Amino acid sequence: MEIEVTQSKGVTIVAPTGDLDMGAADQVRRVLTELIDKGQPKLVMDLGGVGYIDSSGLGTLVAAMKQARAAGGNLKLCGLQDDVRSIFEMTRLVKVMAIHGTRQEALASWG
């Protein structure tokens, strides 16, 4: 899995490409944990390049969201493809996590 990390106005954008499954979850967890530990708890996860997510991937995102919130930030999601969005809806994570249509909307939500 490729993971691109960029900055915009104090918010860190993490954009993985590929399936966010058991094989990739550890890599994503390491990247997110490292960013939060380095004092970058304001995160936007652009999932536009992710076509599939499993329970390992969901668990990684929920754990990172909790860690980011504990550090004074949050993990916001954007760009979910239909299949990925339906998994978030089925698991009711749409009620727990901040999900935005586009990267611009997610960044603007930090105000």
PyMOL commands that set and color helices and strands:
alter all, ss='L'
color gray80, all
select helices_A, chain A and resi 22-37+55-70+82-90+93-95+103-108
alter helices_A, ss='H'
color red, helices_A
select strands_A, chain A and resi 2-8+11-17+42-46+74-78+98-100
alter strands_A, ss='S'
color yellow, strands_A
deselect
rebuild
show_as cartoon
